[in-house]
Amino acid sequence: MRDGKRKHMDKDSRVAIEEGIGRGDSARKIAREAGVSPSTVTREVKANRTLRERKRAPGANLSVRCARRKGCTRVGSACGGCGSRTVRCRDCRTRSCVDACPDFELLMCPVTERWPYVCPAGCGRRQVCGYPKSRYRAEEAQAAHDARLVSSRKGTDLTEEELGRLNETVAPLVRQGWSFEAICTELGDELGVCLRSLYNYQKDGILDISSVELPRKARLRPRKGKRDRGRPRIDRSGHEYSDFLALPLEERAGVVQGDSVCGGRQDAHDILTLHVVARHFQLYLRKRHADPAATVAAFDRIERALGSRAAFEAAFGIMLLDRGTEFDDREGMERSCLEPGERRCRVFWCDPQESNQKSEAERNHEQLRRILPKGHVDMDALTDADVALACSHVNSYPLASIGGCPFGELGSLLPEGALARLGIVRIPAGGVVLKPTLVPHAYLR
């Protein structure tokens, strides 16, 4: 259901329309389910339905596709490239001429010109019907809507005269060594466009300026495309970094900072790291890369090893994570697997591009990276036992800042035997290895 504040219909509403049409519901009933007006539903179906025309044999008279054919009086004037001045346009057998005619209007079946504007299921004339086939699919309608939004924003909002003046003002200054930033600073509102528009106009070839004439642009590498375009929007209200700072000091002191240590782009797995800040302890678990469900499964595995929801809450009650895709499922991470319906922890996210807000976890990856050097490790070759072994050696390594190893700092934080159930054990000081030789089969030379 829509909340009435958004300007555009979303995919959920389109799915409701598709399902309603399949059930044979009226536009009014579908509108109630989708949370929109009946007129919005009918306009949506007419605008974003998919039409598929029947294939016609070569040389067929294609003007029969036009609804205005009977009253057409055009002769050789439907398209600029037509060489005939004697054949009527309605008798022309060239598809390009028919499609180029400004008066062309596709002839539709009378049935599809009223609700639900699609071909009825089980139509007996479907195999021999010459009209365009019409259907409504939510996926196709959403794609058509998105494409229309993009195309409507292309081009410029300037007249030819305004564009000419802009070119005459900007181009000479650029050739004198000025940057777009300097031009906008000097001219300000007199320019009539913003800095971003100048770069867009130059990129699209609208301005008479090449990229070489912009020293900074010629020096910078092209931007990479945005990632995770299909990633759903996450509601982080009440779980932002500011909300974490609002917690009492004693709760913030027990924070566990979470992150992921990744390998190459081709690797399907990475390592979830949970750093118990107050105890300097790091917990590593192998999981699928950028998969929220895999992160929830890792949390479940820890809770089962600890033996109870209360034990998990005592050790990992406050989580501070980055905004990676793997940490998108807040409800799943907070929900106990041993006591359904109960909360085992509270999750908070750092601000965007602010990894310094969990700096302890970032710094403590140093020891793990000695075993798994960045760019020289195959994460898919690691097993759960390999990751547990690395965790054992890293936490058995003596740290000067605490005068010993993190194992000695744990005290009564975790139930007895919990780490052993995860395959993590204390290594004698003389046996600690922080080299790739610890897991040689995953090391890429």
Backbone torsions as a table, in degrees:
resi	resn	phi	psi	omega
1	MET	NA	139.9	178.8
2	ARG	-87.5	155.3	-179.3
3	ASP	-93.0	1.8	176.0
4	GLY	82.7	1.3	-177.2
5	LYS	-104.3	-18.7	-178.7
6	ARG	-83.0	148.0	-176.4
7	LYS	-82.8	-28.9	-173.9
8	HIS	-116.1	146.3	176.2
9	MET	-68.4	138.8	-178.5
10	ASP	-96.5	176.9	-175.5
11	LYS	-66.6	-35.7	179.3
12	ASP	-60.0	-39.9	178.4
13	SER	-66.3	-37.5	179.0
14	ARG	-68.2	-35.6	175.9
15	VAL	-63.9	-40.8	177.9
16	ALA	-62.2	-37.9	178.3
17	ILE	-66.8	-44.9	179.7
18	GLU	-60.3	-45.6	-179.4
19	GLU	-66.5	-38.5	178.9
20	GLY	-64.4	-41.2	177.1
21	ILE	-62.7	-40.7	178.9
22	GLY	-62.4	-32.0	178.5
23	ARG	-83.8	-10.5	-177.9
24	GLY	82.7	23.6	-179.4
25	ASP	-72.8	159.2	175.5
26	SER	-78.2	162.1	179.1
27	ALA	-62.9	-33.9	-179.2
28	ARG	-67.5	-40.8	179.8
29	LYS	-67.8	-41.6	178.2
30	ILE	-64.1	-39.1	-179.8
31	ALA	-60.2	-39.2	178.6
32	ARG	-64.1	-41.1	-179.8
33	GLU	-69.3	-38.5	-177.2
34	ALA	-82.5	-13.2	179.9
35	GLY	76.8	29.7	179.3
36	VAL	-131.2	179.1	178.9
37	SER	-84.2	156.5	178.1
38	PRO	-58.6	-37.6	179.6
39	SER	-64.9	-33.1	177.0
40	THR	-64.9	-39.3	178.9
41	VAL	-64.1	-47.3	-178.4
42	THR	-65.6	-41.2	178.4
43	ARG	-64.9	-38.5	179.5
44	GLU	-62.3	-45.8	-178.7
45	VAL	-65.0	-43.7	-179.7
46	LYS	-66.4	-36.4	-176.4
47	ALA	-77.7	-34.3	-171.1
48	ASN	-118.6	13.9	173.3
49	ARG	-71.0	158.3	-179.6
50	THR	-101.7	126.4	178.6
51	LEU	-107.7	133.1	178.2
52	ARG	-127.4	115.7	-177.3
53	GLU	-83.3	153.4	178.8
54	ARG	-73.8	138.7	176.8
55	LYS	-68.7	138.4	-179.2
56	ARG	-119.1	149.6	-177.6
57	ALA	-67.0	150.6	177.1
58	PRO	-58.0	136.9	179.3
59	GLY	86.5	-0.3	179.7
60	ALA	-71.6	153.3	179.5
61	ASN	-76.7	105.3	-174.0
62	LEU	-81.9	-10.3	-179.8
63	SER	-69.1	-13.1	177.1
64	VAL	-66.1	-12.3	177.9
65	ARG	-78.1	-10.6	-174.8
66	CYS	-94.7	132.1	-179.5
67	ALA	-71.8	-17.1	-177.9
68	ARG	-103.1	17.1	-172.9
69	ARG	-62.8	-42.6	-173.3
70	LYS	-63.0	-36.3	-178.2
71	GLY	-97.6	9.3	-176.4
72	CYS	-73.9	132.9	178.7
73	THR	-119.4	7.6	-178.8
74	ARG	-67.2	141.8	176.9
75	VAL	-134.7	106.1	178.1
76	GLY	64.2	23.6	-177.4
77	SER	-127.4	8.3	-179.3
78	ALA	-71.5	-32.6	178.7
79	CYS	-138.9	152.1	-174.7
80	GLY	-66.6	-26.4	-176.7
81	GLY	-90.4	6.3	-176.8
82	CYS	-74.0	130.1	-178.5
83	GLY	-98.3	-5.4	-177.3
84	SER	-91.7	136.8	175.3
85	ARG	-120.7	10.1	-178.3
86	THR	-119.5	-25.9	-178.1
87	VAL	-89.1	128.8	177.4
88	ARG	-66.5	144.0	-178.0
89	CYS	-58.8	-33.3	-177.4
90	ARG	-72.0	-13.1	177.2
91	ASP	-101.0	-0.3	-178.0
92	CYS	-68.8	139.9	-177.9
93	ARG	-109.8	21.4	179.0
94	THR	-105.6	120.6	-176.2
95	ARG	-59.3	-42.3	-176.2
96	SER	-62.0	-35.4	179.3
97	CYS	-66.5	-43.5	-179.1
98	VAL	-63.6	-44.9	-178.0
99	ASP	-69.7	-24.2	-179.2
100	ALA	-83.8	-10.7	-176.9
101	CYS	-67.9	127.2	-179.5
102	PRO	-67.3	-19.0	-179.6
103	ASP	-95.1	1.7	-175.7
104	PHE	-64.1	133.8	176.9
105	GLU	-138.0	119.5	-174.5
106	LEU	-62.7	129.8	179.5
107	LEU	-77.5	120.9	-176.2
108	MET	-110.6	156.6	176.3
109	CYS	-67.8	134.8	179.2
110	PRO	-56.4	-29.0	-179.5
111	VAL	-67.5	-37.7	-177.4
112	THR	-85.7	4.1	176.8
113	GLU	-97.5	7.2	172.4
114	ARG	-134.0	164.5	-176.3
115	TRP	-53.7	133.0	12.4
116	PRO	-96.5	17.8	174.7
117	TYR	65.4	21.1	176.0
118	VAL	-133.3	162.1	179.2
119	CYS	-63.9	131.2	-179.5
120	PRO	-67.7	144.8	178.4
121	ALA	-64.9	137.1	177.9
122	GLY	74.6	24.0	179.0
123	CYS	-63.5	126.2	-177.1
124	GLY	-71.7	-19.5	-178.4
125	ARG	-98.5	9.5	-173.1
126	ARG	-59.4	-39.4	-176.3
127	GLN	-72.0	-27.8	-176.5
128	VAL	-110.6	-1.9	-176.4
129	CYS	-68.2	133.5	178.7
130	GLY	-93.8	-4.8	179.7
131	TYR	-77.6	158.1	175.1
132	PRO	-61.9	138.5	176.5
133	LYS	-79.0	135.2	-176.5
134	SER	-122.3	134.8	176.3
135	ARG	-147.9	162.0	178.1
136	TYR	-126.1	119.6	176.0
137	ARG	-126.1	134.6	-176.0
138	ALA	-59.6	-42.2	-179.5
139	GLU	-62.2	-46.4	-178.8
140	GLU	-67.8	-38.4	179.4
141	ALA	-65.3	-40.6	178.9
142	GLN	-65.3	-41.1	178.9
143	ALA	-64.1	-41.1	178.7
144	ALA	-64.9	-39.8	178.4
145	HIS	-63.4	-45.7	-178.9
146	ASP	-64.2	-40.9	179.3
147	ALA	-64.3	-37.2	179.3
148	ARG	-67.8	-36.7	176.9
149	LEU	-62.9	-41.0	-179.4
150	VAL	-67.7	-47.0	-177.0
151	SER	-65.0	-31.8	-178.5
152	SER	-71.0	-16.6	-178.5
153	ARG	-102.6	4.6	178.0
154	LYS	-82.7	160.2	178.7
155	GLY	89.0	-163.7	-177.6
156	THR	-124.4	161.7	177.9
157	ASP	-106.2	32.3	-177.7
158	LEU	-119.3	147.7	173.0
159	THR	-78.2	167.6	178.7
160	GLU	-59.7	-39.5	-179.8
161	GLU	-65.7	-44.5	179.4
162	GLU	-65.2	-38.8	179.2
163	LEU	-65.8	-39.1	178.0
164	GLY	-63.0	-43.5	178.8
165	ARG	-64.4	-39.3	178.6
166	LEU	-62.1	-43.7	179.4
167	ASN	-63.1	-43.0	-179.3
168	GLU	-66.3	-26.6	-179.4
169	THR	-84.2	-44.5	-170.9
170	VAL	-83.5	-44.3	-173.7
171	ALA	-57.2	-47.2	179.6
172	PRO	-61.2	-37.8	-179.7
173	LEU	-67.8	-38.7	177.8
174	VAL	-62.4	-39.5	-179.9
175	ARG	-72.4	-13.6	173.4
176	GLN	-90.7	3.1	176.9
177	GLY	99.0	8.5	179.6
178	TRP	-78.1	146.4	171.8
179	SER	-92.7	164.5	176.3
180	PHE	-61.1	-36.7	179.9
181	GLU	-62.0	-43.5	-180.0
182	ALA	-66.0	-37.9	179.5
183	ILE	-64.0	-44.6	179.6
184	CYS	-65.6	-36.2	178.9
185	THR	-65.9	-41.5	-176.6
186	GLU	-75.0	-44.8	-173.5
187	LEU	-91.1	-29.7	177.2
188	GLY	57.8	-129.7	-176.4
189	ASP	-67.2	-20.1	179.3
190	GLU	-61.9	-26.6	-177.7
191	LEU	-69.7	-36.1	177.5
192	GLY	87.9	-7.6	178.2
193	VAL	-137.3	162.9	-179.9
194	CYS	-92.7	173.8	-179.0
195	LEU	-60.9	-43.1	-178.1
196	ARG	-63.2	-36.6	178.7
197	SER	-65.6	-38.8	178.0
198	LEU	-59.6	-45.8	179.1
199	TYR	-65.0	-39.3	178.8
200	ASN	-65.4	-43.3	179.0
201	TYR	-63.1	-39.6	178.9
202	GLN	-67.7	-40.8	179.6
203	LYS	-63.5	-37.5	-178.7
204	ASP	-83.5	0.8	178.1
205	GLY	79.5	13.6	-179.1
206	ILE	-76.5	-34.5	176.7
207	LEU	-93.1	148.2	-178.7
208	ASP	-83.7	58.4	-176.9
209	ILE	-138.9	129.5	178.3
210	SER	-92.4	162.6	-179.4
211	SER	-65.1	-30.5	-179.2
212	VAL	-64.0	-28.5	-179.2
213	GLU	-77.9	-6.4	176.2
214	LEU	-109.1	94.6	-172.9
215	PRO	-53.1	-42.3	-177.2
216	ARG	-67.7	-39.5	-179.7
217	LYS	-69.6	-35.9	179.4
218	ALA	-69.4	-25.9	-177.4
219	ARG	-84.2	-29.5	-176.4
220	LEU	-81.4	147.9	174.4
221	ARG	-74.9	152.7	176.9
222	PRO	-61.5	143.6	179.1
223	ARG	-68.3	144.3	174.2
224	LYS	-76.5	151.0	178.1
225	GLY	-65.8	154.0	179.6
226	LYS	-66.8	141.9	178.5
227	ARG	-96.6	165.9	174.3
228	ASP	55.6	43.4	-178.0
229	ARG	-67.3	-25.1	178.8
230	GLY	-93.8	10.5	-176.8
231	ARG	-73.9	127.4	-178.7
232	PRO	-68.6	153.8	178.2
233	ARG	-71.5	133.9	-178.0
234	ILE	-102.2	130.5	176.9
235	ASP	-82.8	107.5	-177.0
236	ARG	-104.6	8.5	-178.5
237	SER	-60.3	132.8	-178.1
238	GLY	83.2	-1.7	-177.4
239	HIS	-134.0	22.1	177.3
240	GLU	-78.6	172.6	179.0
241	TYR	-64.1	-34.0	177.5
242	SER	-63.6	-34.0	176.9
243	ASP	-69.2	-34.8	176.5
244	PHE	-64.5	-42.3	-179.9
245	LEU	-66.5	-21.8	-180.0
246	ALA	-79.3	-8.6	178.7
247	LEU	-69.2	155.8	174.4
248	PRO	-59.5	151.6	-175.7
249	LEU	-57.7	-40.0	-177.6
250	GLU	-65.7	-30.4	177.0
251	GLU	-74.9	-40.9	178.4
252	ARG	-65.7	-29.4	-179.2
253	ALA	-66.3	-25.9	-179.6
254	GLY	-95.0	20.1	-175.5
255	VAL	-66.1	146.8	172.4
256	VAL	-116.3	121.3	-177.3
257	GLN	-95.7	127.5	-176.6
258	GLY	-109.8	147.4	179.8
259	ASP	-158.5	178.3	176.1
260	SER	-129.5	138.0	174.5
261	VAL	-105.8	117.2	-172.2
262	CYS	-106.0	161.9	174.1
263	GLY	-103.8	-132.9	178.3
264	GLY	-79.9	167.3	-178.9
265	ARG	-62.8	-26.6	-177.6
266	GLN	-81.1	-11.4	-176.9
267	ASP	-73.8	135.3	-179.9
268	ALA	-89.9	-7.3	-178.1
269	HIS	-127.6	157.8	171.6
270	ASP	-145.1	-169.1	-176.5
271	ILE	-121.3	124.2	173.4
272	LEU	-80.8	126.5	178.7
273	THR	-116.0	130.3	176.6
274	LEU	-121.3	116.2	-175.6
275	HIS	-106.4	113.0	176.8
276	VAL	-80.7	99.2	-168.7
277	VAL	-59.4	-49.1	-175.1
278	ALA	-64.5	-26.3	-177.4
279	ARG	-106.8	-0.4	178.7
280	HIS	59.7	22.9	-176.8
281	PHE	-99.1	141.5	178.8
282	GLN	-120.0	131.9	178.9
283	LEU	-113.3	127.8	-178.4
284	TYR	-116.0	136.7	174.3
285	LEU	-139.1	138.1	178.2
286	ARG	-79.8	138.6	179.4
287	LYS	-152.2	170.1	174.9
288	ARG	-71.4	144.4	-175.6
289	HIS	-71.2	134.7	173.5
290	ALA	53.1	38.6	-178.4
291	ASP	-120.8	108.0	-179.7
292	PRO	-58.2	-36.7	-179.6
293	ALA	-64.5	-34.8	179.3
294	ALA	-68.5	-35.1	177.1
295	THR	-66.2	-42.9	177.5
296	VAL	-61.9	-41.4	179.0
297	ALA	-63.2	-36.3	177.9
298	ALA	-66.0	-41.3	176.9
299	PHE	-63.3	-40.3	177.7
300	ASP	-61.2	-40.0	-179.3
301	ARG	-63.7	-40.2	178.6
302	ILE	-65.4	-44.3	-178.6
303	GLU	-61.8	-40.2	179.5
304	ARG	-66.8	-36.9	178.9
305	ALA	-67.5	-35.2	178.4
306	LEU	-74.4	-26.4	173.3
307	GLY	98.6	-14.0	-179.1
308	SER	-162.1	159.5	176.7
309	ARG	-65.9	-38.5	-179.0
310	ALA	-62.8	-39.3	179.1
311	ALA	-66.2	-38.8	177.6
312	PHE	-64.9	-43.9	-178.8
313	GLU	-64.4	-35.2	-179.7
314	ALA	-67.6	-35.6	-176.6
315	ALA	-93.8	-35.6	-173.2
316	PHE	-128.1	35.6	-173.1
317	GLY	-66.6	-31.2	179.6
318	ILE	-120.6	117.6	-179.5
319	MET	-111.3	132.3	174.2
320	LEU	-117.8	114.3	-172.2
321	LEU	-122.7	163.5	172.7
322	ASP	-85.7	-174.6	-174.8
323	ARG	-99.6	27.4	177.0
324	GLY	-65.4	156.5	-178.6
325	THR	-57.0	-33.4	-176.8
326	GLU	-65.0	-17.2	-178.6
327	PHE	-108.4	25.7	-177.7
328	ASP	-76.3	-30.6	-173.9
329	ASP	-87.1	79.5	-178.1
330	ARG	-63.4	-46.2	-177.6
331	GLU	-60.3	-40.1	179.1
332	GLY	-65.9	-39.4	179.7
333	MET	-69.2	-34.8	-177.6
334	GLU	-81.9	-22.1	-173.3
335	ARG	-80.7	130.4	179.4
336	SER	-71.9	140.3	175.9
337	CYS	-92.4	-17.5	179.9
338	LEU	-92.1	-28.0	178.2
339	GLU	-128.2	84.9	-176.5
340	PRO	-52.9	136.1	179.8
341	GLY	90.3	-8.8	179.9
342	GLU	-103.1	153.4	-179.8
343	ARG	-96.9	131.3	-178.8
344	ARG	-100.4	-18.7	179.7
345	CYS	-160.6	171.8	174.0
346	ARG	-119.4	131.4	-174.9
347	VAL	-106.7	135.0	174.5
348	PHE	-129.7	150.6	179.9
349	TRP	-112.4	144.6	171.8
350	CYS	-69.5	163.3	174.2
351	ASP	-69.6	157.5	179.8
352	PRO	-59.3	137.3	176.6
353	GLN	58.3	31.0	-179.4
354	GLU	-126.2	63.0	-179.6
355	SER	-66.3	-18.2	178.6
356	ASN	-65.2	-17.1	179.6
357	GLN	-72.0	-13.8	171.0
358	LYS	-129.9	52.8	-173.3
359	SER	-63.3	-31.8	-179.2
360	GLU	-60.7	-43.9	179.5
361	ALA	-65.5	-39.5	179.9
362	GLU	-63.3	-44.9	-178.0
363	ARG	-67.5	-36.2	-174.5
364	ASN	-79.5	4.0	170.4
365	HIS	-77.5	-9.7	-176.5
366	GLU	-58.1	-45.3	-179.0
367	GLN	-66.3	-39.6	179.6
368	LEU	-65.5	-36.9	-179.3
369	ARG	-69.8	-17.5	173.0
370	ARG	-68.7	-33.8	178.2
371	ILE	-82.6	-38.5	-177.3
372	LEU	-121.5	79.3	-176.4
373	PRO	-61.3	137.8	-179.9
374	LYS	-61.5	129.7	-179.9
375	GLY	85.7	-3.8	-177.7
376	HIS	-130.4	29.4	-178.5
377	VAL	-138.2	139.2	175.3
378	ASP	-100.5	100.0	-177.7
379	MET	-62.5	-29.7	-179.1
380	ASP	-71.5	-18.8	179.2
381	ALA	-83.0	-12.4	179.9
382	LEU	-79.4	148.8	174.3
383	THR	-111.5	170.6	175.8
384	ASP	-58.5	-36.6	179.7
385	ALA	-66.8	-37.6	178.4
386	ASP	-63.6	-43.3	-179.5
387	VAL	-67.3	-39.7	177.0
388	ALA	-64.1	-37.0	177.8
389	LEU	-64.2	-44.2	177.9
390	ALA	-62.0	-40.8	178.4
391	CYS	-62.5	-40.3	179.8
392	SER	-62.3	-45.0	-177.2
393	HIS	-71.0	-40.6	-179.6
394	VAL	-63.2	-42.5	-177.2
395	ASN	-80.5	-9.4	175.1
396	SER	-95.3	-3.1	-179.4
397	TYR	-78.8	126.4	-177.3
398	PRO	-70.5	133.3	178.9
399	LEU	-109.8	130.5	-179.0
400	ALA	-64.2	-31.1	-175.8
401	SER	-66.2	-25.7	-179.2
402	ILE	-116.7	-1.0	177.1
403	GLY	70.1	28.5	179.3
404	GLY	171.9	-159.4	-179.3
405	CYS	-105.0	155.9	-178.6
406	PRO	-58.3	-25.2	178.2
407	PHE	-58.4	-35.7	-179.3
408	GLY	-72.2	-14.2	-178.5
409	GLU	-90.5	-13.0	-173.6
410	LEU	-64.7	-42.3	-179.8
411	GLY	58.3	-128.3	-177.8
412	SER	-99.8	18.7	-177.1
413	LEU	-62.6	-40.9	-177.1
414	LEU	-112.2	145.7	177.1
415	PRO	-61.2	151.8	-179.4
416	GLU	-62.1	133.0	178.3
417	GLY	84.3	-3.4	-177.4
418	ALA	-64.8	-45.3	-179.6
419	LEU	-67.1	-37.6	179.5
420	ALA	-61.3	-34.3	178.7
421	ARG	-68.9	-20.0	175.1
422	LEU	-94.6	1.6	178.7
423	GLY	85.0	15.0	-176.2
424	ILE	-105.8	125.4	-178.6
425	VAL	-135.4	160.1	178.0
426	ARG	-80.8	132.2	-179.9
427	ILE	-98.3	135.4	176.3
428	PRO	-56.3	147.4	-173.6
429	ALA	-53.8	-40.5	-177.7
430	GLY	-72.5	-13.2	-176.8
431	GLY	-102.9	3.1	-178.2
432	VAL	-71.9	129.7	179.5
433	VAL	-126.2	122.8	175.2
434	LEU	-118.8	59.4	-179.9
435	LYS	-135.6	157.8	177.6
436	PRO	-59.8	-17.8	179.2
437	THR	-65.5	-13.1	178.2
438	LEU	-66.5	-35.1	177.6
439	VAL	-133.2	69.4	-172.4
440	PRO	-62.6	-27.3	-177.1
441	HIS	-70.3	-16.1	179.3
442	ALA	-101.9	-1.6	-175.8
443	TYR	-86.2	126.7	177.3
444	LEU	-102.2	114.5	-177.0
445	ARG	-78.5	NA	NA
